[in-house]
């Protein structure tokens, strides 16, 4: 299950994000969206978890969670529509 994570600090690393979600289950993929021009974080990213139940537990616990001084938003990612 792919999760969308928004509103985290720009200094958060992929390793930080992976560690946060690994508390709930196996993280198979994790990435942060970067500004094209600067290469800096845009404050949101995605985590792919192998077990849908573990992913749901992460959403239930982490949505609205204070992390590194900011309240993060965690939800199931909405698949991109084909162009």
N, CA and C atoms as an extended XYZ file, in Angstrom:
249
Properties=species:S:1:pos:R:3:atomname:S:1:resname:S:1:resid:I:1 pbc="F F F"
N         0.859       -1.177        0.000 N   UNK     1
C         0.000        0.000        0.000 CA  UNK     1
C         0.896        1.227        0.000 C   UNK     1
N         0.592        2.164       -0.883 N   UNK     2
C         1.376        3.383       -0.998 CA  UNK     2
C         0.720        4.488       -0.173 C   UNK     2
N         1.546        5.157        0.648 N   UNK     3
C         1.070        6.234        1.509 CA  UNK     3
C         1.663        7.564        1.079 C   UNK     3
N         0.879        8.599        1.232 N   UNK     4
C         1.310        9.966        0.970 CA  UNK     4
C         1.568       10.635        2.316 C   UNK     4
N         2.726       11.280        2.451 N   UNK     5
C         3.081       11.976        3.683 CA  UNK     5
C         3.344       13.432        3.328 C   UNK     5
N         2.647       14.327        4.011 N   UNK     6
C         2.752       15.754        3.698 CA  UNK     6
C         3.054       16.578        4.948 C   UNK     6
N         3.630       17.725        4.708 N   UNK     7
C         3.879       18.742        5.729 CA  UNK     7
C         5.024       18.395        6.685 C   UNK     7
N         6.000       17.616        6.228 N   UNK     8
C         7.145       17.389        7.106 CA  UNK     8
C         8.224       18.429        6.827 C   UNK     8
N         9.146       18.562        7.766 N   UNK     9
C        10.233       19.535        7.636 CA  UNK     9
C        11.066       19.251        6.394 C   UNK     9
N        11.579       20.310        5.787 N   UNK    10
C        12.389       20.183        4.586 CA  UNK    10
C        13.718       19.479        4.857 C   UNK    10
N        14.123       19.404        6.129 N   UNK    11
C        15.386       18.765        6.500 CA  UNK    11
C        15.244       17.258        6.725 C   UNK    11
N        14.037       16.727        6.682 N   UNK    12
C        13.812       15.292        6.875 CA  UNK    12
C        14.431       14.527        5.707 C   UNK    12
N        15.141       13.446        6.019 N   UNK    13
C        15.783       12.626        4.988 CA  UNK    13
C        14.931       11.385        4.689 C   UNK    13
N        15.278       10.709        3.621 N   UNK    14
C        14.612        9.458        3.274 CA  UNK    14
C        14.801        8.456        4.408 C   UNK    14
N        15.981        8.431        5.011 N   UNK    15
C        16.240        7.514        6.128 CA  UNK    15
C        15.344        7.833        7.319 C   UNK    15
N        15.118        9.126        7.601 N   UNK    16
C        14.214        9.534        8.687 CA  UNK    16
C        12.797        9.021        8.416 C   UNK    16
N        12.351        9.222        7.194 N   UNK    17
C        11.000        8.819        6.799 CA  UNK    17
C        10.851        7.295        6.884 C   UNK    17
N        11.838        6.587        6.384 N   UNK    18
C        11.813        5.126        6.433 CA  UNK    18
C        11.775        4.634        7.874 C   UNK    18
N        12.580        5.225        8.741 N   UNK    19
C        12.624        4.807       10.153 CA  UNK    19
C        11.280        5.039       10.843 C   UNK    19
N        10.625        6.147       10.537 N   UNK    20
C         9.329        6.440       11.148 CA  UNK    20
C         8.304        5.360       10.784 C   UNK    20
N         8.248        5.000        9.513 N   UNK    21
C         7.239        4.044        9.063 CA  UNK    21
C         7.633        2.593        9.330 C   UNK    21
N         8.910        2.312        9.451 N   UNK    22
C         9.367        0.945        9.728 CA  UNK    22
C         8.902        0.462       11.099 C   UNK    22
N         8.507        1.360       11.976 N   UNK    23
C         7.964        0.980       13.276 CA  UNK    23
C         6.662        0.190       13.124 C   UNK    23
N         5.996        0.342       11.977 N   UNK    24
C         4.695       -0.278       11.750 CA  UNK    24
C         4.754       -1.501       10.847 C   UNK    24
N         5.831       -1.657       10.102 N   UNK    25
C         5.971       -2.788        9.199 CA  UNK    25
C         7.084       -2.567        8.196 C   UNK    25
N         7.202       -3.481        7.249 N   UNK    26
C         8.263       -3.434        6.253 CA  UNK    26
C         7.978       -2.335        5.226 C   UNK    26
N         8.959       -1.448        5.043 N   UNK    27
C         8.879       -0.377        4.048 CA  UNK    27
C         9.646       -0.851        2.825 C   UNK    27
N         8.956       -0.991        1.700 N   UNK    28
C         9.618       -1.485        0.486 CA  UNK    28
C        10.156       -0.353       -0.385 C   UNK    28
N         9.586        0.845       -0.256 N   UNK    29
C        10.039        1.997       -1.045 CA  UNK    29
C         9.723        3.263       -0.272 C   UNK    29
N        10.597        4.234       -0.419 N   UNK    30
C        10.419        5.492        0.302 CA  UNK    30
C        11.113        6.587       -0.494 C   UNK    30
N        10.405        7.667       -0.775 N   UNK    31
C        11.061        8.774       -1.457 CA  UNK    31
C        10.413       10.104       -1.104 C   UNK    31
N        11.218       11.146       -1.263 N   UNK    32
C        10.814       12.522       -0.972 CA  UNK    32
C        10.802       13.283       -2.294 C   UNK    32
N         9.774       14.079       -2.493 N   UNK    33
C         9.663       14.893       -3.706 CA  UNK    33
C        10.571       16.111       -3.554 C   UNK    33
N        11.388       16.345       -4.588 N   UNK    34
C        12.361       17.439       -4.564 CA  UNK    34
C        12.017       18.500       -5.597 C   UNK    34
N        12.408       19.735       -5.300 N   UNK    35
C        12.287       20.829       -6.267 CA  UNK    35
C        13.215       20.522       -7.433 C   UNK    35
N        12.745       20.667       -8.650 N   UNK    36
C        13.575       20.368       -9.822 CA  UNK    36
C        14.775       21.296       -9.934 C   UNK    36
N        14.568       22.566       -9.667 N   UNK    37
C        15.632       23.548       -9.870 CA  UNK    37
C        16.687       23.522       -8.769 C   UNK    37
N        16.259       23.311       -7.520 N   UNK    38
C        17.205       23.403       -6.399 CA  UNK    38
C        17.614       22.051       -5.831 C   UNK    38
N        16.816       21.019       -6.071 N   UNK    39
C        17.091       19.715       -5.492 CA  UNK    39
C        16.732       19.617       -4.017 C   UNK    39
N        16.051       20.639       -3.486 N   UNK    40
C        15.660       20.651       -2.077 CA  UNK    40
C        14.279       20.028       -1.897 C   UNK    40
N        14.044       19.508       -0.710 N   UNK    41
C        12.772       18.867       -0.386 CA  UNK    41
C        11.609       19.837       -0.526 C   UNK    41
N        10.470       19.302       -0.948 N   UNK    42
C         9.237       20.095       -1.006 CA  UNK    42
C         8.359       19.826        0.212 C   UNK    42
N         8.830       18.966        1.135 N   UNK    43
C         8.085       18.708        2.365 CA  UNK    43
C         7.011       17.655        2.239 C   UNK    43
N         7.081       16.851        1.173 N   UNK    44
C         6.162       15.731        1.074 CA  UNK    44
C         6.816       14.580        0.325 C   UNK    44
N         6.259       13.390        0.530 N   UNK    45
C         6.834       12.218       -0.102 CA  UNK    45
C         5.890       11.041       -0.023 C   UNK    45
N         6.421        9.869       -0.349 N   UNK    46
C         5.625        8.654       -0.405 CA  UNK    46
C         6.376        7.499        0.234 C   UNK    46
N         5.612        6.607        0.839 N   UNK    47
C         6.153        5.391        1.440 CA  UNK    47
C         5.305        4.227        0.940 C   UNK    47
N         5.963        3.191        0.458 N   UNK    48
C         5.282        1.964        0.038 CA  UNK    48
C         5.527        0.920        1.120 C   UNK    48
N         4.438        0.383        1.672 N   UNK    49
C         4.547       -0.648        2.698 CA  UNK    49
C         4.020       -1.959        2.145 C   UNK    49
N         4.682       -3.061        2.506 N   UNK    50
C         4.318       -4.370        1.973 CA  UNK    50
C         2.971       -4.868        2.483 C   UNK    50
N         2.678       -4.631        3.747 N   UNK    51
C         1.463       -5.152        4.372 CA  UNK    51
C         0.409       -4.051        4.492 C   UNK    51
N        -0.741       -4.202        3.824 N   UNK    52
C        -1.788       -3.179        3.895 CA  UNK    52
C        -2.276       -2.904        5.323 C   UNK    52
N        -2.321       -3.929        6.164 N   UNK    53
C        -2.756       -3.726        7.548 CA  UNK    53
C        -1.748       -2.881        8.317 C   UNK    53
N        -0.461       -3.124        8.098 N   UNK    54
C         0.580       -2.317        8.741 CA  UNK    54
C         0.501       -0.878        8.241 C   UNK    54
N         0.254       -0.712        6.949 N   UNK    55
C         0.123        0.627        6.382 CA  UNK    55
C        -1.056        1.367        7.008 C   UNK    55
N        -2.168        0.671        7.194 N   UNK    56
C        -3.346        1.300        7.800 CA  UNK    56
C        -3.064        1.694        9.248 C   UNK    56
N        -2.329        0.840        9.976 N   UNK    57
C        -1.949        1.193       11.351 CA  UNK    57
C        -1.093        2.457       11.363 C   UNK    57
N        -0.188        2.565       10.394 N   UNK    58
C         0.660        3.759       10.299 CA  UNK    58
C        -0.193        4.998       10.036 C   UNK    58
N        -1.153        4.891        9.130 N   UNK    59
C        -2.049        6.025        8.842 CA  UNK    59
C        -2.821        6.406       10.104 C   UNK    59
N        -3.403        5.407       10.762 N   UNK    60
C        -4.210        5.669       11.958 CA  UNK    60
C        -3.401        6.370       13.044 C   UNK    60
N        -2.152        5.970       13.209 N   UNK    61
C        -1.330        6.523       14.281 CA  UNK    61
C        -0.649        7.835       13.883 C   UNK    61
N        -0.169        7.930       12.645 N   UNK    62
C         0.685        9.056       12.259 CA  UNK    62
C        -0.045       10.241       11.634 C   UNK    62
N        -1.259       10.072       11.153 N   UNK    63
C        -1.976       11.218       10.592 CA  UNK    63
C        -2.290       12.185       11.728 C   UNK    63
N        -1.763       13.393       11.622 N   UNK    64
C        -1.928       14.394       12.682 CA  UNK    64
C        -0.846       14.325       13.748 C   UNK    64
N         0.167       13.503       13.541 N   UNK    65
C         1.267       13.302       14.480 CA  UNK    65
C         2.267       14.453       14.404 C   UNK    65
N         2.736       14.922       15.564 N   UNK    66
C         3.761       15.963       15.621 CA  UNK    66
C         5.115       15.290       15.419 C   UNK    66
N         5.800       15.635       14.330 N   UNK    67
C         7.090       15.020       13.993 CA  UNK    67
C         8.062       16.101       13.579 C   UNK    67
N         9.170       16.201       14.270 N   UNK    68
C        10.190       17.226       14.022 CA  UNK    68
C         9.568       18.632       14.047 C   UNK    68
N         8.648       18.846       14.970 N   UNK    69
C         8.063       20.168       15.146 CA  UNK    69
C         6.931       20.530       14.200 C   UNK    69
N         6.470       19.587       13.390 N   UNK    70
C         5.366       19.855       12.459 CA  UNK    70
C         4.348       18.729       12.527 C   UNK    70
N         3.098       19.082       12.342 N   UNK    71
C         2.032       18.075       12.303 CA  UNK    71
C         1.969       17.538       10.876 C   UNK    71
N         2.209       16.227       10.745 N   UNK    72
C         2.224       15.636        9.410 CA  UNK    72
C         0.851       15.061        9.053 C   UNK    72
N         0.610       14.981        7.764 N   UNK    73
C        -0.614       14.384        7.226 CA  UNK    73
C        -0.228       13.101        6.507 C   UNK    73
N        -0.867       12.019        6.878 N   UNK    74
C        -0.574       10.713        6.280 CA  UNK    74
C        -1.891       10.117        5.781 C   UNK    74
N        -1.896        9.673        4.534 N   UNK    75
C        -3.095        9.056        3.958 CA  UNK    75
C        -2.687        8.082        2.865 C   UNK    75
N        -3.645        7.264        2.442 N   UNK    76
C        -3.395        6.388        1.301 CA  UNK    76
C        -3.184        7.273        0.076 C   UNK    76
N        -2.176        6.955       -0.713 N   UNK    77
C        -1.885        7.742       -1.905 CA  UNK    77
C        -2.947        7.467       -2.962 C   UNK    77
N        -3.307        8.514       -3.680 N   UNK    78
C        -4.263        8.393       -4.775 CA  UNK    78
C        -3.466        8.110       -6.041 C   UNK    78
N        -3.761        7.011       -6.741 N   UNK    79
C        -3.000        6.669       -7.953 CA  UNK    79
C        -3.135        7.751       -9.018 C   UNK    79
N        -2.034        7.985       -9.732 N   UNK    80
C        -2.072        8.930      -10.856 CA  UNK    80
C        -2.964        8.377      -11.949 C   UNK    80
N        -3.716        9.258      -12.570 N   UNK    81
C        -4.557        8.852      -13.700 CA  UNK    81
C        -3.709        8.857      -14.965 C   UNK    81
N        -3.963        7.935      -15.858 N   UNK    82
C        -3.248        7.892      -17.130 CA  UNK    82
C        -3.611        9.120      -17.955 C   UNK    82
N        -2.618        9.700      -18.604 N   UNK    83
C        -2.857       10.922      -19.380 CA  UNK    83
C        -3.598       10.636      -20.662 C   UNK    83
